[in-house]
Amino acid sequence: MNHKLRTVNCISGAPNLIVFLPGAYMTPEDFESNGFFDTVTRRRLALDVIAVDLDLSAISGGSAVRDLHSGILEPGRRHGYQKIWLGGISLGGFLALACCADWPGHVDGLCLLAPYPGSQLTSNAIASAGGLARWQATADELADPEFRIWHWLRQAPVDFPVFIGYGSEDRFAGGIKRIVDCFPPAASMALPGGHDWPVWKTLWENFLDRHFQSA
């Protein structure tokens, strides 16, 4: 595939693809060094993996999700993958949700590991409206990517494949649970631990157990 974003790939010509977005101050190489690629290769899964480098300035400037869509996801569709999953850790999980909010229907599933739930200002505004079920987004709020994410979560497709994993002592656990509540209980998994790679590596194994069979 042709794209402008820097990536680290584990490509074998498999029929399915997962695109992973790192958290803040992470690099795509972190997925490789923490065994995410080796796990797929060792299991001989029908899955290609691309880890994407998203610059923090592009994220804060609002172009990162657009670049991801045009530079990775659309070329993946043209490449002919049967299914394209989008995954992310922490801030990367937040951006994966932002992509679903802005381009619904363009990915076939989500793998969110300790997804950042957004700012306290956003959660307080929704809480003051009586909670997510009662909150009605204003036009001004829908101009903000955080509110667009929660607007999408409020009406997320019930049959959309999602895996949400996190450590029970994660510093974002409270906000992550609010994301979890938007999906069926079977979509989530909490393990002992915090916001760190040992937890995420185990969750990655569990995600693969649920959704991909060894050859």
N, C-alpha and C positions, 0 to 999 in steps of 0.2 A: 504494500500500500504506500502511496505517496502522501506525506504529511509534513508539516513544518515543525511540529512539536518534537522535542527530544524525547526519545523513548528507549527503554530497555526491554527486549523481547525474548519470549520463549515460543518460537514459531515452528510448528512441525507439519503444517498443512492440515490441521484438524478442522472438523466442520463447525466447531463452536469457538467463540472468543469471549474472554473476559478482559476488560480494560480496567486497570487499577490506578487510582489516584492517591498519591501519598498525602500524609498530613503535613502541617506546617513544619518547615525546617527539615523535612525528610527529602530523600531523593529516590528516584525509581530504582537505583541500585540497592536500596535497603530491602526491597522485596526479594531481590536475588540473594543477598548476603544472609537473609533470615530464612532461606529455604523454601520460599513460596514456589519458585520455579522448579526446584529439585523434587518437591512433593508431586507435582503434576507429571514430571518425567518418570519418576520412580513408579508411579501408579499406572503409567501408560494410558493416561486419560485422553479422550477425544476433545482436547481443549487447548487452544492457543492462549497465551497470556501476554499482554502488553502493559507495562507500567509507564506512566506518562509523567514527565517533568512539567509542572505548572508553576510558573514564576509568581511569587507573592504580589508583585506589582500588577501583574495581569489579573490576579484574583481581586485585589482591591480596586482596580480600575474597571472591573466588570466584563473584561473580554475573555477570561479563561474558559468559561462554559461555552461561549460561542466558538472559540478556537477548538475546543474539544469536539464539539459537534461537527464542525466543518472539516477538521483536520484528521479525526480518528474514526468517529462513528459513521459518518456518511461514506467514507472510503471503505469501511468494513462491510457495509451493506453492498456496495458495488463489487467488492471482492467475492461475495457470495456466501458468507457465513450463514449457517442455518439459524443460529441464535447468537445474539450479542448481549452479554451481561456487562453491567457496569458496577464496579466496586470501589471502595475507598476506605481509608482509615482516618478517623478523626475529622480534620478539615476536609480531607478527600471524600469522606462519606457525606458531608454537608454539600459538597459540590456535585456529587452524584445525584443527590436529591434535587438540587437546583436544576440539573439537566432534565430530570423527569418533569419538573414543574414547568420548565420553559419549552420542552419538546416532548410532550407526552406521547407515548406509543413508539418512541424511537429506540428503546432498548427492551429486551425481553425479560430482564430480571435484575435484581439488585443484591449485592453482597456488601453490607455495611458493617464495618468493624469499629466499634466505639465511635459512632458518628457524632460529630460536634452538633449540638442542638440549636445553636444560635445564641444571640445575646439575651441578657436578662431583660433588656428593654422590650424586646419582642415578646418574650414569654409573659411579662407583666401586662402588656397591652391585651394579650389574648385572655389572660386570667381575669383582668378587670371587666372584660366583656361577658364574663360568666363561663369561661372555658371554651375549648375548641368547638364543641358542638353548637354553642350559641353565638360564637363570634362570626360576624359578617365583615369581610375585608372591604375597606374603602378603596377608592381609586388611588389615593395617595399611598396607602399601604401596599397595594399591588405593584407599585413602582419600585418597591424594595424587595430584593431577592429573598430575604429571610421570610417575609410575610408570604411571598409566592410559594415558598416551600410548604409552609403550614397550610396554605390554601389548598395545595395539591394533596397533602396528607389528609386533610379533612374529608376529602372525597376520593381517596386512593382506591383503585380497582380492587375488589375483594379477591379476585383470582390472579392477581399479579404476583409472580414468584419473588419472594423477598426473604433474605436471611439477615437478621440483625443480631450481632453478637457483641458482648461487652463484659468487662470485669465487674463483679458486684461491688468492688471498692473503687471503681473508676470515679474520678473527680466530676465527670459529667453524667454520672449514673441517673440522677434525677431527671434531667432533660432527655436522656436516651429512653428512659421508661415512657415518657410522653410520646416519643416516636413509636415505640413498641406497641403502645395502646391503639395505634391507628391500624394495626394489622392483626390477623388471627394469632392466637397464642403460640401456635406451632411454628411461627415464622422466626421466633427469637430464641436466644440462648444466653444465659448469664453464667459465667464461671468465676470461681474465686480468683481475685487478683485485681490489679489496677489498670492504669492506662499505659500498657507496655507490651513489648514484642512477645514475651512468653505466652501471654494470654491470647494475643492475636494469632500466633502460629497455631495454637490448639484450635481456635475457632475456625481458622482456614481449613484445617483438616476436617472439622465437623461439617462445614459448608460443602466440601467436596464429597463427603460421605452421603450427604442428603441429595445432591443434585447430579453427580457424575459417577458413572460406573467404570471400573477398570476394564481394559481391553482383555 
